[in-house]
C-alpha cells in the first residue's frame, strides 16, 4: 500500500446540511471499520486476471483509500463484496468487527445501512423516478416514512450536492457528469460510516473533478452532515493521477492483460 499524504486545504464542499431526520449514532464508531484478509477478487466462473492475486488490508475510521486497477483487476468486485452484494470466492471480510460470512437477514440489512455504495457511470438510478425521489428512496425505506415526510431532510442534501436544479427531472434527461452526484446524495441519506465509490472521477471535467475531491476530503476530515465524525472512504480508479494530493492511500491491483499502472508523481 503506497501512501501519498498531502496537507493542503480542501475546496469547499458545498454548504452545511440541516438537521437530518436520521441522526448519526451517538456512540463512537469502532476504530477499525473493515478488515480484508486474503480476499480473492475473481467473479464466480470467471477467474480471469483477478484470480491471480489476493488483497489484504485494514480500513480505519477516517481512512481515505484509492484502489487503482484496470478493467479486469477486480476493483469493482471488491466494492460489491464490501457492500454485501456479492460473496467472495475465497478470503474473509470483517465489517465493524463482524464476519460478513455469518451475517443473514436483518443483520445484513442493518450492516448495509452502515455502508454506502455509489455505482459507476449511470449509478443505477431508477429511470422512472425523479432525482429527489431517487435520493429519498433509502431513507423512506429504512425509516418506513413517506416521501413527503422526508422531503425536508432531502432538500438540504440536494443543495449540498449542487443538484437542486435537477430535483424534478428524471435521470435520462440529465448529463452524465451530474449522475454520480445523485448517486452520492442517495448513498449519504443513511449516513454510512463506510462510503464506497466506483470510479467516480471517470469522464468528469476539471470543475466536476475538483468538486468531488473537495467533498470527499471534507467527509474524511469530519463534515457537519455527520456531526464532525470522520467517514471512511474507499474509491476505485483506473487512473491514479487525479487523486494525487488528496491525502489518500493508494493500493494497486495488477491486471495481467495490461501494463502495470504507475503511481502518480508526488506533488510538491
N, C-alpha and C positions, 0 to 999 in steps of 0.2 A: 504494500500500500504506500503510495507516494503522496506526501503532504505538501501543499503549497499555500502556507498561510499568508494573508495579506491584511494588514490592519487599516487600510484606507476606509474612509467613511462610506456608508451606503447611500444610494439615492433614496429620495422619499418614496414611501410605499403606497401613497395614495390616500392618506387621511385616516382618521381614527374611526373605530366602529362603535356603534351604540351598544347599550347593554343588551346582551343576547337573551333569547328565550332559553337556550340550552347552555347552562353555565359550565365553566371549567370545573374539574374536580378540585376540591379544596385541599386534599392531601397531596404531599409531594409525590410526583411521578417517580418510578424507580429509576436509578441512575443508569442501569442497563436496560435498553429498550428492546434490542434484538440480538440474539446470538446465532450465528450461522456457522455450522460445523460440517465440513467436507460435503458441501451441497453440490449435487450433480444438477447441471442446468439443461440437460437434454430433455426434449419432449418425448412422451411415450411413443414407441415405434419409430421415432425419427432421431436416432442418436446423434448423427452428424458431428460437426466440429465441437459442439458444446459438451459432448460426452468425453472429450479428451482431457478435461481438467475439472477440478472441483474448487469451490470457493469457501473460505473460512474467514469470518471477520466478526467484530462486535460493534454494535451501534449503541452509543450512549446518548442520553438526553442532550439536545443542542448540537449534536454532530451534524456535519454537512458533508455528504459523500457524493461524488460523481463517479459512476461506473461507466467506463468507456469501452466500446467494442463495436465490431462490425455487425452486419445484418444477421449472421449465423452464430454469434458468440454466446447467446443465451441471456442477454441482459434483460429483455422483456420478460422472459420466463422467470427470472429472479423476482421481478416485481409481482408477477402473478402468484408465485409461491408465498411471498410475504403477505400478500393481500388475502390469502386463503382461497384464491380462485383455482389453484392447481396444487397437486401433491407432488413432491419431489420423487424422482426415481431412486435417489439414494441421498444419504445425509440427513441432517436434522436442523430444525429451526425452533428456537425458543423466543416467544414474544412476551415481554413483560413478565418473564420468569416462568412461563408455562410452555410445555412441549406441545407444539401445534398438532402433532400426530395423534394426540389424545383428546383433542377438542371435538365436540359433536354438538349439533343442535343449537340450543340457546347460548352455550358457552362460545361457540364460534361467532354467533351474531353479536354478542357483546364485544368480542375481540375485534370484529370488523369495524365497530364504531370507533375504535381507538386507532384504526389505520385508514388513511385516506389515499386513494389512487386516482391519478389523473392520466387517462389513456393518451396515446399519441394521436396525431392527425385530427380526426373528427371528434375525438374524446368520447365517443359512444353516447352522444346526446340523443334524446328521444326526438325524432324528427317532427312528430305531430304536436309537440308541446312547445310553448313559448320559452324564451330564455328564463324568465322569472319562475315559470313552472318547473323547468328542469332543475334550477338551482334549489328550489324549495322542496323538491321531492324527498331527499333523505331525511330532512328534519320533520316533514309531515309523517313519514313512515315511522321513524323511531319514537316520536312523541305522540303518535296517534292523534294528530291535530289536523284541522282543515287548512287549506291554502290561505284563507282569509285570516285565520288565527296566527299564522306565522309570517304574514306579509310584512309587518313592522320590523321583524327580525331580519328578513331577507333584503329589504330595500337598502339599508346601510351597507350590506355586504356588496351589493351591485355597485354602489357608489365607490367603495374602496377599490373594487376591481376595475373601475373606469368603464363599466358596461351598462350604466343606467339607460343610455340612449338606445340600447338594444333590447330592453326588457320585454317588450311585447312582440318581438319578431321571432320567427321560427328559425332553427339552425340552418336550414337550406338556403336562406337568404342572407346569411352572414358570411363575411370574408373569412378565409381560413385562419388568418392571423389572430382573430378575436376568439375563435372557438376554444383554444386552450384556457383562456381566462374564464370562460363559462364553466369549463370542467373543473378548474381550480376553485371557483366560487362554490360549486356544488360539493366538492370534497371538504371545504372548510366549514360547511354548515354544522357538522358534528364535532368540530374542534378536535381533529385527530392528533394524537401525540406523535405518530409516525406518519410522515407525508411522503408518498411515492409518486414520482413524475417520470413518465416515459418520453424521453427526448423532447422536452418542452420548447427548446430553442430552435428546433429544426425549421428552416424556411422563414424565419422571422427577420424583419428589417432591424436596423440598429436601434431605433427608438423602442420597438417592442422588446428587443433583447435586453436593453438597459432597464426597462420597467421590470422584467422578470428577475433579473439579477438583484435589483434593489429590493424587491418584495421578499424574495427567498432569504436574503441576508437579514432582513428585519424579523422574519419568523424565527430563525435560529438564534437570534440575539434576544428575542422575547418581545413580541408585539402586544399592543393593547388589546387586540382581539382575544388573546389568550391570558389576559391579565398579567402580562410580562413574563409568563412562563416560556422558556425556550422550547422550540419544536425540533424534533429530529427529522432531517430532510435527506432523502436518498433519490437522486435523479440518475437517469441514463443518458448517454450522449454518444453520437457517432464521431463527433469532432470535439476534442478537449479544449481547443483554443478559446472559445468564448467564455469558458469558465475560469480561465487563468486570472488570479487576483480576487477570487470570490471567497476566500477563507475556507476553501473546501479541501477535502482529501480525495485523491484520485485512486481508483482501482481499475486496472486494465485487464480485460478479458481478451485472450488471444483467439482470433479466428483463423484457422489453418488455411482457409481459402483466400485470405488477403494478407498483404504485408502488415507487419506489426504497426500499430498506431503509436507514434512517438509522443511523449509528454510535451506540453506546450512550453515554450521558452519562459523562464521566470521573469516576471515584470519587475522593474527596478524603480 
